[in-house]
Every structure is written in C-alpha cells, then in structure tokens.
Amino acid sequence: MIISHRHKFIFLKTNKTAGTSIELALRQHCGGEDVITRVTPTDESKSQQLGGCGAQHYLVPLKHYSKGDWINLLKGKPRRFYNHIRAAEVRELVGAEIWDNYYKFCFERNPWDKVVSLYFWRCRQEPRPSLEKFVEEEASKAINLRGWQVYTINNQIAVDKVYRFEQMDQAMKELAERFALPSLCLPNAKSSFRESKNYRELFSEPLRQRVGELFSKQVSLFDYQF
C-alpha cells in the first residue's frame, strides 16, 4: 500500500486485483516522504528498474505505539504498515486530518474470478487440490474478509472510490488525470500460473453458490454476476 503525501492519496491494496502492478506504477511518481510498503525482492528490483521509489517509511512512528506494540518491539517485532492493511488500521495510524483529506482508493474484482486467480496462485504445482477443496479450506480463513476489510470500516465503504479490476485501463486513466500524472502504465509484476480457460468452466453449480455466499457483500454492493 502507499500513502502519498506528494499527491495526497492513499492506495489500499486488495489481493488478486493486480495490486502489485498498480503499486509499481504509482511508485514511479512518489516522493521521498511517501509511505510505501515492502513487496518481494523481485518486485523491489523491478520497481528500481522502472525508476520508482523503493519500500520506505513503512515502520509506524513510535508516537502511535500502544502498550502491546511496545511489548512486540522488545521482541523484535516493530509495528509497520503492510501490503493488505485494513482501512481501520490505516485511519488509526495516519489520523483524521490525513484520512479525511487524502483521496483513498482500491480495486475489487469479480469474486468467482478472484477465487480462481487465488487458487492458481496458491496451488502452483501439480497435483493441485480440487477447487472445491481449496475454497472450503480458504473459507475457514475468512477469505472474503481479508479483502472486504481493506476498504470498509464496520461494513461500510471507507474509501473514496473502489475501482473495478475489470475496468483497469479506464481506472488508470482516471487516476493519472486526477493526480496530473503523464501516464500510469502497469508493469507485469507477477507471472501467471493460471490456466487460460474461462473461470466459469471451473465451477459446479454448488461451488458457484458457495462462492456467492462467501462474497455476498461484494456481490450485492457491486452487482457482480457469475
């Protein structure tokens, strides 16, 4: 995720929405005081090649520490901003002035397509578990909440805009215009391990319904269709 003081925006990073590619594009326009969370060494190297800022200022200032944070610091675990940090935590750390005045945005994706993307990313090697088994294992880890809480607080949208992954080109154009940037071109930050077939071909009717239930908030809010 990025907190840009130069352009006064907060980019909250959901998973499986080209978040790293978006971040690397934005990094090319960040300043030395901006907060940028760490990505993989490979992606850090790519950011450098593109002329973007590296990870910086991601350690939370000590003035924001709670008693528990101080205990964790003594254990060698400083508090930090991180990739898929929740909106509520960012608001707490940056304060009302920045949170209320910076442009906050993220991306969301069709849940069925997102689940398939996550499946092939997590299960890169054969033999893979079935998609049904994967979904049930991930369901126990609240897969839907990990993305939902990135841009909501108390189940209410907390950002200024949730762009759609499916309309990425238009979103990049809008963001470039909003921040007066020459362009925002997405690098391919991660290799694809996904089969080329349409995600719909991988779902049985019970599994389609199950994923719809798991992501019912997103389906309802953004009117996603299978």
C-alpha positions, 0 to 999 in steps of 0.5 A: 500500500502507499500513502502519498503525501506528494499527491495526497492519496492513499492506495489500499491494496486488495489481493488478486486485483493486480495490486502489485502492478498498480503499486509499481506504477504509482511508485514511479511518481512518489516522493521521498516522504511517501509511505510505501510498503515492502513487496518481494525482492523481485518486485523491489528490483523491478520497481528500481528498474522502472525508476520508482521509489523503493519500500520506505517509511513503512515502520509506524512512528513510535508516537502511535505505539500502544502498550502491546506494540511496545511489548512486540518491539522488545521482541523484535517485532516493530509495528509497520504498515503492510501490503493488505492493511485494513482501512481501520488500521490505516485511519488509526495510524495516519489520523483524521486530518490525513484520512479525511483529506487524502483521496483513498482508493482500491480495486475489487474484482469479480469474486468467482474470478478472484477465487480462481486467480487465488487458487492458481496462485496458491496451488502452483504445482501439480497435483493441485487440490480440487477447487472445491477443496481449496475454497472450503479450506480458504473459507475457514480463513475468512477469505472474503474478509481479508479483502472486504476489510481493506476498504470498509470500516464496520461494513461500510465503504471507507474509501473514496472510490473502489475501482473495478479490476475489470475496468483497469485501463479506464481506472488508470486513466482516471487516476493519472488525470486526477493526480496530473500524472503523464501516464500510469502504465502497469508493469507485469509484476507477477507471472501467471500460473493460471490456466487460460480457460474461462473461470466459469468452466471451473465451477459446479453449480454448488461451488458457484453458490458457495462462492456467492455466499462467501462474497455476498457483500461484494456481490450485492454492493457491486452487482457482480454476476457469475 
